[in-house]
Amino acid sequence: MITYKEIYDAAKKERYSESLQPISKSFVKDVEKYLKEKKEVASKDNDVFSDSLLKTKKQLENALTLFQELLRRRRKKILNLVLIASETGISKQDFENMLQMEKDLFEEVVKTLEKSDKKLNRFMNGDKQTEESQQNEMVLFLESTEEFADLEGEKMGPFEKGQIANIPKEIVKILLSDGKIQIV
């Protein structure tokens, strides 16, 4: 079971260190249990003005604030590591100190940054057509169409008759076969 002092110490170490500090793999789960137990204790006590209740509530507030600060600082350090990785190509610095969710964040942001850099390079080399425009087509709706989900589950529409839209080519095929659109 984690204690308030351990949460405080972890936040303090993260605050005063430039590198990502090691924390246990179960740290988030342990903090969740700690906060849940403190909330239960704070809600059970009937004497609203008791010193122990006030102390518990204050400790709960402080622990939550410290935990949020700790996560914010770790995210900031991870984003700095992403920038370093994009500049140097080295992406495993402090990787062993990351929690799994932080590793996932790191990898996703690195991929997104690489994708953005590739788009920028293509644009700078004279390829004015963006990746999005290559995957989408401009269409004219021949009839009103209600809201629907695209291939990623995102909502599209609704579209009115005569409306022009830039939509993914896969959806264009479906709407063309239904006779609802024509390509512009």
mmCIF file of the C-alpha atoms, coordinates in Angstrom:
data_MODEL
# 
_entry.id   MODEL 
# 
loop_
_atom_site.group_PDB 
_atom_site.id 
_atom_site.type_symbol 
_atom_site.label_atom_id 
_atom_site.label_alt_id 
_atom_site.label_comp_id 
_atom_site.label_asym_id 
_atom_site.label_entity_id 
_atom_site.label_seq_id 
_atom_site.pdbx_PDB_ins_code 
_atom_site.Cartn_x 
_atom_site.Cartn_y 
_atom_site.Cartn_z 
_atom_site.occupancy 
_atom_site.B_iso_or_equiv 
_atom_site.pdbx_formal_charge 
_atom_site.auth_seq_id 
_atom_site.auth_comp_id 
_atom_site.auth_asym_id 
_atom_site.auth_atom_id 
_atom_site.pdbx_PDB_model_num 
ATOM 1   C CA . MET A 1 1   ? 0.000   0.000  0.000   1.00 0.00 ? 1   MET A CA 1 
ATOM 2   C CA . ILE A 1 2   ? 1.341   3.400  -0.980  1.00 0.00 ? 2   ILE A CA 1 
ATOM 3   C CA . THR A 1 3   ? 1.456   6.257  1.505   1.00 0.00 ? 3   THR A CA 1 
ATOM 4   C CA . TYR A 1 4   ? 1.085   10.006 1.221   1.00 0.00 ? 4   TYR A CA 1 
ATOM 5   C CA . LYS A 1 5   ? 4.817   10.374 1.877   1.00 0.00 ? 5   LYS A CA 1 
ATOM 6   C CA . GLU A 1 6   ? 5.647   8.096  -1.071  1.00 0.00 ? 6   GLU A CA 1 
ATOM 7   C CA . ILE A 1 7   ? 3.428   10.168 -3.387  1.00 0.00 ? 7   ILE A CA 1 
ATOM 8   C CA . TYR A 1 8   ? 5.041   13.331 -2.042  1.00 0.00 ? 8   TYR A CA 1 
ATOM 9   C CA . ASP A 1 9   ? 8.551   11.928 -2.478  1.00 0.00 ? 9   ASP A CA 1 
ATOM 10  C CA . ALA A 1 10  ? 7.856   10.787 -6.048  1.00 0.00 ? 10  ALA A CA 1 
ATOM 11  C CA . ALA A 1 11  ? 6.500   14.226 -6.995  1.00 0.00 ? 11  ALA A CA 1 
ATOM 12  C CA . LYS A 1 12  ? 9.460   15.931 -5.298  1.00 0.00 ? 12  LYS A CA 1 
ATOM 13  C CA . LYS A 1 13  ? 12.016  13.735 -7.118  1.00 0.00 ? 13  LYS A CA 1 
ATOM 14  C CA . GLU A 1 14  ? 10.314  14.432 -10.448 1.00 0.00 ? 14  GLU A CA 1 
ATOM 15  C CA . ARG A 1 15  ? 10.182  18.173 -9.739  1.00 0.00 ? 15  ARG A CA 1 
ATOM 16  C CA . TYR A 1 16  ? 13.898  18.512 -8.972  1.00 0.00 ? 16  TYR A CA 1 
ATOM 17  C CA . SER A 1 17  ? 15.315  16.213 -11.623 1.00 0.00 ? 17  SER A CA 1 
ATOM 18  C CA . GLU A 1 18  ? 15.760  16.849 -15.320 1.00 0.00 ? 18  GLU A CA 1 
ATOM 19  C CA . SER A 1 19  ? 15.494  13.189 -16.258 1.00 0.00 ? 19  SER A CA 1 
ATOM 20  C CA . LEU A 1 20  ? 12.476  10.962 -15.934 1.00 0.00 ? 20  LEU A CA 1 
ATOM 21  C CA . GLN A 1 21  ? 12.538  9.339  -12.507 1.00 0.00 ? 21  GLN A CA 1 
ATOM 22  C CA . PRO A 1 22  ? 11.880  5.640  -11.980 1.00 0.00 ? 22  PRO A CA 1 
ATOM 23  C CA . ILE A 1 23  ? 8.578   4.761  -10.317 1.00 0.00 ? 23  ILE A CA 1 
ATOM 24  C CA . SER A 1 24  ? 7.093   1.345  -9.750  1.00 0.00 ? 24  SER A CA 1 
ATOM 25  C CA . LYS A 1 25  ? 5.022   -0.166 -12.544 1.00 0.00 ? 25  LYS A CA 1 
ATOM 26  C CA . SER A 1 26  ? 2.069   -0.357 -10.150 1.00 0.00 ? 26  SER A CA 1 
ATOM 27  C CA . PHE A 1 27  ? 2.397   3.263  -8.988  1.00 0.00 ? 27  PHE A CA 1 
ATOM 28  C CA . VAL A 1 28  ? -0.744  4.560  -10.708 1.00 0.00 ? 28  VAL A CA 1 
ATOM 29  C CA . LYS A 1 29  ? -2.816  1.626  -9.475  1.00 0.00 ? 29  LYS A CA 1 
ATOM 30  C CA . ASP A 1 30  ? -1.426  2.061  -5.945  1.00 0.00 ? 30  ASP A CA 1 
ATOM 31  C CA . VAL A 1 31  ? -2.276  5.785  -5.968  1.00 0.00 ? 31  VAL A CA 1 
ATOM 32  C CA . GLU A 1 32  ? -5.769  4.947  -7.205  1.00 0.00 ? 32  GLU A CA 1 
ATOM 33  C CA . LYS A 1 33  ? -6.264  2.571  -4.258  1.00 0.00 ? 33  LYS A CA 1 
ATOM 34  C CA . TYR A 1 34  ? -4.848  5.139  -1.837  1.00 0.00 ? 34  TYR A CA 1 
ATOM 35  C CA . LEU A 1 35  ? -7.172  7.884  -3.087  1.00 0.00 ? 35  LEU A CA 1 
ATOM 36  C CA . LYS A 1 36  ? -10.171 5.544  -3.016  1.00 0.00 ? 36  LYS A CA 1 
ATOM 37  C CA . GLU A 1 37  ? -9.461  4.536  0.585   1.00 0.00 ? 37  GLU A CA 1 
ATOM 38  C CA . LYS A 1 38  ? -8.998  8.161  1.673   1.00 0.00 ? 38  LYS A CA 1 
ATOM 39  C CA . LYS A 1 39  ? -12.292 9.110  0.000   1.00 0.00 ? 39  LYS A CA 1 
ATOM 40  C CA . GLU A 1 40  ? -14.074 6.285  1.819   1.00 0.00 ? 40  GLU A CA 1 
ATOM 41  C CA . VAL A 1 41  ? -12.604 7.349  5.174   1.00 0.00 ? 41  VAL A CA 1 
ATOM 42  C CA . ALA A 1 42  ? -13.527 10.980 4.522   1.00 0.00 ? 42  ALA A CA 1 
ATOM 43  C CA . SER A 1 43  ? -17.109 10.085 3.622   1.00 0.00 ? 43  SER A CA 1 
ATOM 44  C CA . LYS A 1 44  ? -17.677 7.710  6.572   1.00 0.00 ? 44  LYS A CA 1 
ATOM 45  C CA . ASP A 1 45  ? -16.804 10.074 9.403   1.00 0.00 ? 45  ASP A CA 1 
ATOM 46  C CA . ASN A 1 46  ? -19.967 11.651 10.790  1.00 0.00 ? 46  ASN A CA 1 
ATOM 47  C CA . ASP A 1 47  ? -18.317 14.492 12.712  1.00 0.00 ? 47  ASP A CA 1 
ATOM 48  C CA . VAL A 1 48  ? -17.751 17.087 9.990   1.00 0.00 ? 48  VAL A CA 1 
ATOM 49  C CA . PHE A 1 49  ? -15.494 19.164 12.255  1.00 0.00 ? 49  PHE A CA 1 
ATOM 50  C CA . SER A 1 50  ? -13.293 16.370 13.632  1.00 0.00 ? 50  SER A CA 1 
ATOM 51  C CA . ASP A 1 51  ? -9.564  16.924 13.310  1.00 0.00 ? 51  ASP A CA 1 
ATOM 52  C CA . SER A 1 52  ? -8.975  13.496 11.784  1.00 0.00 ? 52  SER A CA 1 
ATOM 53  C CA . LEU A 1 53  ? -11.621 14.089 9.114   1.00 0.00 ? 53  LEU A CA 1 
ATOM 54  C CA . LEU A 1 54  ? -10.210 17.497 8.223   1.00 0.00 ? 54  LEU A CA 1 
ATOM 55  C CA . LYS A 1 55  ? -6.698  16.048 8.122   1.00 0.00 ? 55  LYS A CA 1 
ATOM 56  C CA . THR A 1 56  ? -7.847  13.166 5.903   1.00 0.00 ? 56  THR A CA 1 
ATOM 57  C CA . LYS A 1 57  ? -9.647  15.513 3.510   1.00 0.00 ? 57  LYS A CA 1 
ATOM 58  C CA . LYS A 1 58  ? -6.632  17.835 3.292   1.00 0.00 ? 58  LYS A CA 1 
ATOM 59  C CA . GLN A 1 59  ? -4.315  14.876 2.737   1.00 0.00 ? 59  GLN A CA 1 
ATOM 60  C CA . LEU A 1 60  ? -6.626  13.597 -0.002  1.00 0.00 ? 60  LEU A CA 1 
ATOM 61  C CA . GLU A 1 61  ? -6.625  16.997 -1.729  1.00 0.00 ? 61  GLU A CA 1 
ATOM 62  C CA . ASN A 1 62  ? -2.853  17.307 -1.443  1.00 0.00 ? 62  ASN A CA 1 
ATOM 63  C CA . ALA A 1 63  ? -2.222  13.761 -2.658  1.00 0.00 ? 63  ALA A CA 1 
ATOM 64  C CA . LEU A 1 64  ? -4.420  14.337 -5.698  1.00 0.00 ? 64  LEU A CA 1 
ATOM 65  C CA . THR A 1 65  ? -2.638  17.623 -6.468  1.00 0.00 ? 65  THR A CA 1 
ATOM 66  C CA . LEU A 1 66  ? 0.782   16.009 -6.083  1.00 0.00 ? 66  LEU A CA 1 
ATOM 67  C CA . PHE A 1 67  ? -0.193  13.087 -8.304  1.00 0.00 ? 67  PHE A CA 1 
ATOM 68  C CA . GLN A 1 68  ? -1.489  15.421 -11.026 1.00 0.00 ? 68  GLN A CA 1 
ATOM 69  C CA . GLU A 1 69  ? 1.686   17.502 -10.806 1.00 0.00 ? 69  GLU A CA 1 
ATOM 70  C CA . LEU A 1 70  ? 3.794   14.353 -11.051 1.00 0.00 ? 70  LEU A CA 1 
ATOM 71  C CA . LEU A 1 71  ? 1.964   13.199 -14.189 1.00 0.00 ? 71  LEU A CA 1 
ATOM 72  C CA . ARG A 1 72  ? 2.192   16.672 -15.770 1.00 0.00 ? 72  ARG A CA 1 
ATOM 73  C CA . ARG A 1 73  ? 5.934   16.863 -15.171 1.00 0.00 ? 73  ARG A CA 1 
ATOM 74  C CA . ARG A 1 74  ? 6.450   13.349 -16.537 1.00 0.00 ? 74  ARG A CA 1 
ATOM 75  C CA . ARG A 1 75  ? 4.439   14.188 -19.683 1.00 0.00 ? 75  ARG A CA 1 
ATOM 76  C CA . LYS A 1 76  ? 6.489   17.331 -20.202 1.00 0.00 ? 76  LYS A CA 1 
ATOM 77  C CA . LYS A 1 77  ? 9.709   15.319 -19.900 1.00 0.00 ? 77  LYS A CA 1 
ATOM 78  C CA . ILE A 1 78  ? 8.360   12.721 -22.315 1.00 0.00 ? 78  ILE A CA 1 
ATOM 79  C CA . LEU A 1 79  ? 7.492   15.430 -24.849 1.00 0.00 ? 79  LEU A CA 1 
ATOM 80  C CA . ASN A 1 80  ? 11.025  16.792 -24.501 1.00 0.00 ? 80  ASN A CA 1 
ATOM 81  C CA . LEU A 1 81  ? 12.351  13.271 -25.126 1.00 0.00 ? 81  LEU A CA 1 
ATOM 82  C CA . VAL A 1 82  ? 10.180  13.066 -28.242 1.00 0.00 ? 82  VAL A CA 1 
ATOM 83  C CA . LEU A 1 83  ? 11.723  16.292 -29.543 1.00 0.00 ? 83  LEU A CA 1 
ATOM 84  C CA . ILE A 1 84  ? 15.216  14.976 -28.819 1.00 0.00 ? 84  ILE A CA 1 
ATOM 85  C CA . ALA A 1 85  ? 14.363  11.694 -30.540 1.00 0.00 ? 85  ALA A CA 1 
ATOM 86  C CA . SER A 1 86  ? 13.067  13.528 -33.613 1.00 0.00 ? 86  SER A CA 1 
ATOM 87  C CA . GLU A 1 87  ? 16.264  15.581 -33.860 1.00 0.00 ? 87  GLU A CA 1 
ATOM 88  C CA . THR A 1 88  ? 18.806  12.859 -33.082 1.00 0.00 ? 88  THR A CA 1 
ATOM 89  C CA . GLY A 1 89  ? 17.057  9.666  -34.076 1.00 0.00 ? 89  GLY A CA 1 
ATOM 90  C CA . ILE A 1 90  ? 17.769  8.242  -30.623 1.00 0.00 ? 90  ILE A CA 1 
ATOM 91  C CA . SER A 1 91  ? 14.482  7.329  -29.003 1.00 0.00 ? 91  SER A CA 1 
ATOM 92  C CA . LYS A 1 92  ? 15.258  5.030  -26.083 1.00 0.00 ? 92  LYS A CA 1 
ATOM 93  C CA . GLN A 1 93  ? 16.615  7.570  -23.594 1.00 0.00 ? 93  GLN A CA 1 
ATOM 94  C CA . ASP A 1 94  ? 14.858  7.151  -20.212 1.00 0.00 ? 94  ASP A CA 1 
ATOM 95  C CA . PHE A 1 95  ? 12.622  4.525  -21.807 1.00 0.00 ? 95  PHE A CA 1 
ATOM 96  C CA . GLU A 1 96  ? 13.165  2.106  -18.911 1.00 0.00 ? 96  GLU A CA 1 
ATOM 97  C CA . ASN A 1 97  ? 11.780  4.701  -16.466 1.00 0.00 ? 97  ASN A CA 1 
ATOM 98  C CA . MET A 1 98  ? 8.500   5.076  -18.363 1.00 0.00 ? 98  MET A CA 1 
ATOM 99  C CA . LEU A 1 99  ? 5.259   3.416  -17.384 1.00 0.00 ? 99  LEU A CA 1 
ATOM 100 C CA . GLN A 1 100 ? 3.565   1.459  -20.182 1.00 0.00 ? 100 GLN A CA 1 
ATOM 101 C CA . MET A 1 101 ? 1.036   4.236  -20.843 1.00 0.00 ? 101 MET A CA 1 
ATOM 102 C CA . GLU A 1 102 ? 3.937   6.695  -21.080 1.00 0.00 ? 102 GLU A CA 1 
ATOM 103 C CA . LYS A 1 103 ? 5.780   4.438  -23.537 1.00 0.00 ? 103 LYS A CA 1 
ATOM 104 C CA . ASP A 1 104 ? 2.638   4.285  -25.658 1.00 0.00 ? 104 ASP A CA 1 
ATOM 105 C CA . LEU A 1 105 ? 2.336   8.086  -25.540 1.00 0.00 ? 105 LEU A CA 1 
ATOM 106 C CA . PHE A 1 106 ? 5.992   8.459  -26.499 1.00 0.00 ? 106 PHE A CA 1 
ATOM 107 C CA . GLU A 1 107 ? 5.709   6.072  -29.464 1.00 0.00 ? 107 GLU A CA 1 
ATOM 108 C CA . GLU A 1 108 ? 2.487   7.668  -30.755 1.00 0.00 ? 108 GLU A CA 1 
ATOM 109 C CA . VAL A 1 109 ? 3.848   11.206 -30.551 1.00 0.00 ? 109 VAL A CA 1 
ATOM 110 C CA . VAL A 1 110 ? 7.098   10.137 -32.257 1.00 0.00 ? 110 VAL A CA 1 
ATOM 111 C CA . LYS A 1 111 ? 5.086   8.535  -35.085 1.00 0.00 ? 111 LYS A CA 1 
ATOM 112 C CA . THR A 1 112 ? 2.904   11.620 -35.449 1.00 0.00 ? 112 THR A CA 1 
ATOM 113 C CA . LEU A 1 113 ? 5.932   13.906 -35.513 1.00 0.00 ? 113 LEU A CA 1 
ATOM 114 C CA . GLU A 1 114 ? 7.648   11.722 -38.127 1.00 0.00 ? 114 GLU A CA 1 
ATOM 115 C CA . LYS A 1 115 ? 4.510   11.757 -40.258 1.00 0.00 ? 115 LYS A CA 1 
ATOM 116 C CA . SER A 1 116 ? 4.330   15.540 -39.956 1.00 0.00 ? 116 SER A CA 1 
ATOM 117 C CA . ASP A 1 117 ? 8.007   15.874 -40.916 1.00 0.00 ? 117 ASP A CA 1 
ATOM 118 C CA . LYS A 1 118 ? 7.453   13.699 -44.002 1.00 0.00 ? 118 LYS A CA 1 
ATOM 119 C CA . LYS A 1 119 ? 4.515   15.883 -45.075 1.00 0.00 ? 119 LYS A CA 1 
ATOM 120 C CA . LEU A 1 120 ? 6.598   19.000 -44.579 1.00 0.00 ? 120 LEU A CA 1 
ATOM 121 C CA . ASN A 1 121 ? 9.507   17.537 -46.571 1.00 0.00 ? 121 ASN A CA 1 
ATOM 122 C CA . ARG A 1 122 ? 7.197   16.541 -49.437 1.00 0.00 ? 122 ARG A CA 1 
ATOM 123 C CA . PHE A 1 123 ? 5.693   20.017 -49.446 1.00 0.00 ? 123 PHE A CA 1 
ATOM 124 C CA . MET A 1 124 ? 9.116   21.681 -49.356 1.00 0.00 ? 124 MET A CA 1 
ATOM 125 C CA . ASN A 1 125 ? 10.241  19.489 -52.268 1.00 0.00 ? 125 ASN A CA 1 
ATOM 126 C CA . GLY A 1 126 ? 7.418   20.708 -54.467 1.00 0.00 ? 126 GLY A CA 1 
ATOM 127 C CA . ASP A 1 127 ? 4.708   18.104 -53.810 1.00 0.00 ? 127 ASP A CA 1 
ATOM 128 C CA . LYS A 1 128 ? 1.879   20.535 -53.099 1.00 0.00 ? 128 LYS A CA 1 
ATOM 129 C CA . GLN A 1 129 ? -0.741  17.822 -52.829 1.00 0.00 ? 129 GLN A CA 1 
ATOM 130 C CA . THR A 1 130 ? -1.148  16.793 -49.206 1.00 0.00 ? 130 THR A CA 1 
ATOM 131 C CA . GLU A 1 131 ? -1.700  13.257 -48.086 1.00 0.00 ? 131 GLU A CA 1 
ATOM 132 C CA . GLU A 1 132 ? -5.249  14.135 -47.017 1.00 0.00 ? 132 GLU A CA 1 
ATOM 133 C CA . SER A 1 133 ? -6.197  15.418 -50.438 1.00 0.00 ? 133 SER A CA 1 
ATOM 134 C CA . GLN A 1 134 ? -4.797  12.232 -51.993 1.00 0.00 ? 134 GLN A CA 1 
ATOM 135 C CA . GLN A 1 135 ? -7.047  10.119 -49.778 1.00 0.00 ? 135 GLN A CA 1 
ATOM 136 C CA . ASN A 1 136 ? -10.153 12.290 -50.178 1.00 0.00 ? 136 ASN A CA 1 
ATOM 137 C CA . GLU A 1 137 ? -12.318 13.360 -53.092 1.00 0.00 ? 137 GLU A CA 1 
ATOM 138 C CA . MET A 1 138 ? -14.502 16.388 -53.607 1.00 0.00 ? 138 MET A CA 1 
ATOM 139 C CA . VAL A 1 139 ? -18.131 15.344 -54.122 1.00 0.00 ? 139 VAL A CA 1 
ATOM 140 C CA . LEU A 1 140 ? -21.515 16.933 -54.725 1.00 0.00 ? 140 LEU A CA 1 
ATOM 141 C CA . PHE A 1 141 ? -24.453 15.492 -52.790 1.00 0.00 ? 141 PHE A CA 1 
ATOM 142 C CA . LEU A 1 142 ? -27.388 14.717 -55.108 1.00 0.00 ? 142 LEU A CA 1 
ATOM 143 C CA . GLU A 1 143 ? -29.742 14.154 -52.190 1.00 0.00 ? 143 GLU A CA 1 
ATOM 144 C CA . SER A 1 144 ? -29.818 14.964 -48.495 1.00 0.00 ? 144 SER A CA 1 
ATOM 145 C CA . THR A 1 145 ? -27.899 12.409 -46.478 1.00 0.00 ? 145 THR A CA 1 
ATOM 146 C CA . GLU A 1 146 ? -28.178 11.852 -42.742 1.00 0.00 ? 146 GLU A CA 1 
ATOM 147 C CA . GLU A 1 147 ? -25.193 11.719 -40.397 1.00 0.00 ? 147 GLU A CA 1 
ATOM 148 C CA . PHE A 1 148 ? -23.113 8.530  -40.686 1.00 0.00 ? 148 PHE A CA 1 
ATOM 149 C CA . ALA A 1 149 ? -19.858 7.108  -39.321 1.00 0.00 ? 149 ALA A CA 1 
ATOM 150 C CA . ASP A 1 150 ? -16.697 6.987  -41.414 1.00 0.00 ? 150 ASP A CA 1 
ATOM 151 C CA . LEU A 1 151 ? -14.306 4.014  -41.455 1.00 0.00 ? 151 LEU A CA 1 
ATOM 152 C CA . GLU A 1 152 ? -12.670 5.144  -38.196 1.00 0.00 ? 152 GLU A CA 1 
ATOM 153 C CA . GLY A 1 153 ? -16.043 5.570  -36.471 1.00 0.00 ? 153 GLY A CA 1 
ATOM 154 C CA . GLU A 1 154 ? -15.971 9.388  -36.632 1.00 0.00 ? 154 GLU A CA 1 
ATOM 155 C CA . LYS A 1 155 ? -19.249 11.143 -37.392 1.00 0.00 ? 155 LYS A CA 1 
ATOM 156 C CA . MET A 1 156 ? -19.715 12.727 -40.828 1.00 0.00 ? 156 MET A CA 1 
ATOM 157 C CA . GLY A 1 157 ? -22.592 14.848 -42.000 1.00 0.00 ? 157 GLY A CA 1 
ATOM 158 C CA . PRO A 1 158 ? -25.422 15.345 -42.229 1.00 0.00 ? 158 PRO A CA 1 
ATOM 159 C CA . PHE A 1 159 ? -25.172 16.664 -45.809 1.00 0.00 ? 159 PHE A CA 1 
ATOM 160 C CA . GLU A 1 160 ? -27.802 18.650 -47.689 1.00 0.00 ? 160 GLU A CA 1 
ATOM 161 C CA . LYS A 1 161 ? -28.687 18.217 -51.362 1.00 0.00 ? 161 LYS A CA 1 
ATOM 162 C CA . GLY A 1 162 ? -26.315 20.368 -53.438 1.00 0.00 ? 162 GLY A CA 1 
ATOM 163 C CA . GLN A 1 163 ? -23.665 20.518 -50.717 1.00 0.00 ? 163 GLN A CA 1 
ATOM 164 C CA . ILE A 1 164 ? -20.024 19.948 -51.700 1.00 0.00 ? 164 ILE A CA 1 
ATOM 165 C CA . ALA A 1 165 ? -17.719 18.039 -49.345 1.00 0.00 ? 165 ALA A CA 1 
ATOM 166 C CA . ASN A 1 166 ? -14.223 16.559 -49.281 1.00 0.00 ? 166 ASN A CA 1 
ATOM 167 C CA . ILE A 1 167 ? -14.634 12.970 -48.037 1.00 0.00 ? 167 ILE A CA 1 
ATOM 168 C CA . PRO A 1 168 ? -12.506 9.787  -47.963 1.00 0.00 ? 168 PRO A CA 1 
ATOM 169 C CA . LYS A 1 169 ? -12.350 7.812  -51.201 1.00 0.00 ? 169 LYS A CA 1 
ATOM 170 C CA . GLU A 1 170 ? -13.616 4.610  -49.535 1.00 0.00 ? 170 GLU A CA 1 
ATOM 171 C CA . ILE A 1 171 ? -16.823 6.377  -48.504 1.00 0.00 ? 171 ILE A CA 1 
ATOM 172 C CA . VAL A 1 172 ? -17.087 7.988  -51.951 1.00 0.00 ? 172 VAL A CA 1 
ATOM 173 C CA . LYS A 1 173 ? -17.299 4.480  -53.466 1.00 0.00 ? 173 LYS A CA 1 
ATOM 174 C CA . ILE A 1 174 ? -20.160 3.545  -51.148 1.00 0.00 ? 174 ILE A CA 1 
ATOM 175 C CA . LEU A 1 175 ? -22.106 6.762  -51.710 1.00 0.00 ? 175 LEU A CA 1 
ATOM 176 C CA . LEU A 1 176 ? -21.549 6.547  -55.487 1.00 0.00 ? 176 LEU A CA 1 
ATOM 177 C CA . SER A 1 177 ? -22.974 3.035  -55.583 1.00 0.00 ? 177 SER A CA 1 
ATOM 178 C CA . ASP A 1 178 ? -26.052 4.342  -53.721 1.00 0.00 ? 178 ASP A CA 1 
ATOM 179 C CA . GLY A 1 179 ? -26.420 7.211  -56.204 1.00 0.00 ? 179 GLY A CA 1 
ATOM 180 C CA . LYS A 1 180 ? -26.267 9.855  -53.458 1.00 0.00 ? 180 LYS A CA 1 
ATOM 181 C CA . ILE A 1 181 ? -23.270 11.800 -54.823 1.00 0.00 ? 181 ILE A CA 1 
ATOM 182 C CA . GLN A 1 182 ? -21.304 12.671 -57.899 1.00 0.00 ? 182 GLN A CA 1 
ATOM 183 C CA . ILE A 1 183 ? -17.580 13.438 -58.028 1.00 0.00 ? 183 ILE A CA 1 
ATOM 184 C CA . VAL A 1 184 ? -16.776 17.105 -58.632 1.00 0.00 ? 184 VAL A CA 1 
# 
